[in-house]
């Protein structure tokens, strides 16, 4: 497979196109030139974007990190040669899902490529999943070291036996560990502790069953005794009810007599009152007297309001005049405070810049002088030419002087800006301006409050005057219905008193009749009956009704408690089941527990055996990969290191040409470690990637010195004859080494 062209709207790329050559392509760009973006675009076009990934602290998900800067939808197209034919792969948005749309067609015919879908695109084209791809043919800057995953471990392990290996050691160990943990993780978690707990609970249930049966017998005896006591107390309560019924009948007879007497008195007063004119009902007269009293209250409130109003008007005029300030013309108090805060913030920002500039002036001057001496002395030592050294020292000194002048000018400019901001208000500091604005807001608030109080007082006074006139008119209209001769409020008062005195006795008599009727109705409601139908005197029980009621309540509470305990005991007994079922359950738990313990012991033995077998395999882990990686490392290091060995965790060890013991990658320099893992990754590409996809290196050679860089480029150029290689770099060294070499294409982004 070879890439012919890539077009991307991806991150900082906006419909940009990259056309690598068929062999080795050197792609040069400075930092932030888009190298890593092109690399991520290639990987994403193959395997798509994980839309479930979320941003975390210090990490951006790919869907957000590579969202186009222009705001356009994320989309791209790649044309490549695969299985002898040219195909075009496109990804674009589907709704709000980035890269959700996918198509793969043959160039020229636009016919879909059979079987090439979004989910299997990367694995079908490269022959491996994304985890293996990013650990082999996708080499990013600072990301050469290898970490083990199950798929890569299986592919490398298959090289040992030249066969297929469906399950890796780590997967088998994890599976057996999972089985073992299901049985017992520690003393409290797993099937074995659960079964042990259930067995203990079953044995405890059998022991509690007999205790519950004994308790049920005791509770039934206490319940029968309490029911007998409740029946005895109920008979005594009925006796008290009969005595109370007789007394109620006697009171009912007396109430009937009182009601007849009150009705006769009321009828006599009505006959006497009918000789006078038609009067309103008493409630209306009382309401009219209340209105008359309310008029007196209104008169007093109007008088007080008229006395207070001039003072409120005078205060409103004074506070309004005091609130005027030419420095804050046409501004409210809040606007003045906000403006002062804005100016204060600007002054504070200038002050901070001014302080930083002042603090840096001294150190920069010292640094300039020190650099002047160092550069002058260093120049003289390097060239032994005093004129050259003096020129260098003069340049540094001139730079220092320019910095001092610019710093001074900046300080002066900041001070002038601060003075210009404060000048319109006649203050010297931001604090004075804030105090001035705060005082202005307080005066404005005081003026507003005084005006509000004046308006409220005027409104209240007008309202009370209106209500006074309305109440007078309504009161005269009412009194004229039975006293048309009344002309003023004094006459109204006399007429109302006269009406109340005439009906006073009638109202009292009516109230007495109603009270007697209510009392009689209440006695009837209590069940009063004629006294002659209740028989003779009844003997009184020894206990009072209150004592009997308390005893009945206490007995009922105890009885309910005994019933609840009895029901609970029966429920517990039914929930526990019969002894035969519990015994069978105990035997079943014991058998299951014995089997789980045997399985646990067997898994422990199997894991130990697997660990020992893995330790033996570690000694011969992938000889083919180690041999090829050793050849590549020898090429990269000029023959200094000729052998490579890897553990199953892909930790690397190297041995020098004439060395005896291998050295861990942890003991090597950064450049040598990068060369080791570059050799391993290239070997993985050759041995484990059947489709030979393009190898992409993003700033992977930055830690190489010039000699090893040349050796690495020679190796890559040779490999590029069979497999396309894209080398991204931010340095000019690779370009110089590969200049005018065949089968090498150079692109500058």
Secondary structure by P-SEA (a helix, b strand, c coil): ccccbbbbcccccccbbbbbcccbbbbbbcccccaaaaaaaaaaaacccccccccccccccccccccccccccccbbbbbbcccbbbbbbbbbcccccccbbbbbccccccccccccccccccccccccaaaaaacccccccccbbbbcaaaaaaaaaaaccccccccaaaaaaaaaaaaaaacccccccaaaaaaaaaaaaaaaaaaaaaaaaaaaaaaaaaaaaaaaaaaaaaaaaaaaaaaaaaaaaaaaaaaaaaaaaaaaaaaaaaaaccccccccaaaaaaaaaaaaaaaaaaaaaaaaaaaaaaaaaaaaaaaaaacccccccccaaaaaaaaaaaaaaaaaaaaaaaaaaaaaaaaaaaaaaaaaaaaaaaaaacccaaaaaaaaaaaaaaaaaaaaaaaaaaaaaaaaaaaaacccccccaaaaaaaaaaaaaaaaaaaaaaaaaaaaaaaaaaaaaaaaaaaaaaaaaaaccccccccaaaaaaaaaaaaaaaaaaaaaaaaaaaaaaaaaaaaaaccccccccccbbbbccccaaaaaaaaaaaaaaaaaaaaaaaaaaaaaaaaccaaaaaaaaaaaaaaaaaaaaaaaaaaaaaaaaaaaaaaaaacccaaaaaaaaaaaaaaacccccbbbbccccbbbbbccccccccccccccaaaaaaaaaaaaaaaaacccccccbbbbccccccccaaaaaaaaaaaaaaaccbbbbbbbccaaaaaaacccccbbbbcc
